[in-house]
């Protein structure tokens, strides 16, 4: 039974690589505008960088600690997982190179050429040689590895030119030159040819004989190292430092961790590759040969150069004013009358920002409490909180300093908040705080009242234009009281043990979801209609996966939208044949989390900050809120059903775990474009198009039905 059921599981890391392949497919999609295809190519690479830094780094650590420890879903050891990852990554790198050069051909049609020395005239070559000697060479610092000069520390993701050097009397040596000093342009213009560029590292590589004048260069290449960035912040905790200083120490330590990958752009002989691996304590399997540039961040400069050609980009979209918010009326008053839902990026974040500003100056507001995870560089959220404290409000803010790769930004904001007079808490000892929770407490008419905002995405004005997220604002007293209990627990360094309305990890989210799945199984036994709908970024929690398999076997219909990692395989006879799983990868990053249980009067709908990953369900503080407003429930349900009908950007998972584009004979439906069109239409006459308007619901449903 156990071995049979194992066919229902997918390895986490290999599933993630499948997701990144879907991102790469967008770069290959001819229906995507050319400059956006460039962006997807760059996203593919940055995703892969982080994957090696975090996930592969973690597996290397695990392999050193316990070679026998196995993945609880596929029974693979860390070593087996790394071997499978390296093999699959090499396949994806070949695919990436092919796509890159196809895009280069298309860029040439737009007058943009990334060239090498073979394409230059003699005069142009002389100009670049002069440019190198005057503008670049004085800024280079070369190293020849030898007895008196050990192999240097290579910075994470930096580009280096490497040369195999020799003289008449000495053995071969390795010369190294850093190529990304940040003091010269990466894209070098060819003055005589508009739109022609050369990468600075290629220029440096070509002129290495001028750098190593006393040596013969036998071979040369560009290389790039990716280092492990997975740090156990508690293991290196120093009790003599305050927590903010401790996290600054963590960031510095991360930059010096062991290499996990080496990329190179020229064919190097096995001996040279072996030497480089020996210096960096890598195996040859961890090296990757790339025909394309090993750092694609220059793509943003190409996009900027072509910015005037609108046809090469997605049609400009602007988050619209919510049709369910009256701009001239107090946000607090509107929320007291009815719950309000904002859907990003289709609707603007402005109503929530206005709410914070109004709370900052409202004499009835006693306090504002928030959990902050990832903030914009110029955060209007923080400015509103500072305004509140300056107006005499009690402002309590939990700033999660363990938000990976955003630590430095969060450290700086925490300082500013603290200096302004806010009470700042830096997370919990044992749990990362990932919830998106804001509580405004008021004293009105002699009693305490609450406005609670619970979202699926960060309090970040920039990502609110790029990620699909939901934000619920409610005056529900019970939800407000439970949110207050969460903040009280945080202040004591604790977590809540139980909640009646909210689902709150780590103590009462996973078990509640298991119970909700169980309830649907009981409905089948009673002959009632049972249904589960889930939209998340990732699914790895084995307890929940096991329960979903049981529910499928019991006859519960399950529909899932899982953007990224999915460790559950659907459509397997006798096990998951009642489960359908799709992934939507498009212009906007699908980020909202929705849980639907049941249908009709017994239907329960939640939105959440949590994915169904063990790290979210039992190792973090996360919050899911029930949606009680009938109109908002209708709206979320219709959004969910529309996403399930997407036949442009959706891929459906097959029984073998492979994803295939959804193909139907129906009219094309790109759900993200549909939602934006809907937001524009609603914003045209917001007062007349409130959600209470039954005729609009019928129009929306008719549109969705027509596109089935």
Secondary structure, DSSP 8 states (H G I E B T S, - for coil): -HHHHGGGB--HHHHHHHHHHHHHHHHH-TTS-HHHHHHHHHHHHHHHHHHIIIIIHHHHHHHHH-TT-B-TTT--BHHHHHHHHHHHHHHHHHHHHHHHHHHHHHHHHTT-EE--GGG--HHHHHHHHHHIIIIIGGG--EEE-SSSS------TT-EEEEEEEE-SSS--EEEEEE---SSS-SEEE-TTSTTEEEEHHHHHHHTHHHHSTTSEEEEEEEEEEEE-----TTTT--TTS-HHHHHHHHHHHHTTS-EEEEEESS---HHHHHHHHHHHT--GGGEEE-SS-S--TTHHHHHHHTTT-GGGS------B--TTS-TTS-HHHHHHHS-EEEEETTB-SHHHHHHHHHHHH-TTEEEEEEEESS--TT-HHHHHHHHHHHTT-EEEEEE-TTSTT-HHHHHHHHHHHHHHT-EEE---SS-EE---EEEEEEEETTEEEEEEEEESS-S-TTGGGTEEEEEEEE--HHHHHHHHHHHHHHHTT---S--SSSEEETTBSHHHHHHHHHHHHHHHHTT---EEEEEES-B--HHHHHHHHHHHHHT-EEEEEE-S-B-B----TTTTTTEEEEEE-SSSEE--EEEEE-SGGG-EEEEES--BSHHHHTSEEEEEEE---HHHHHHHHHHHHHHHT--SSEEEE-TTS-EEE---SS----HHHHHHHHHHHHHHTTTTT-TT-HHHHHHHHHHHHHT-
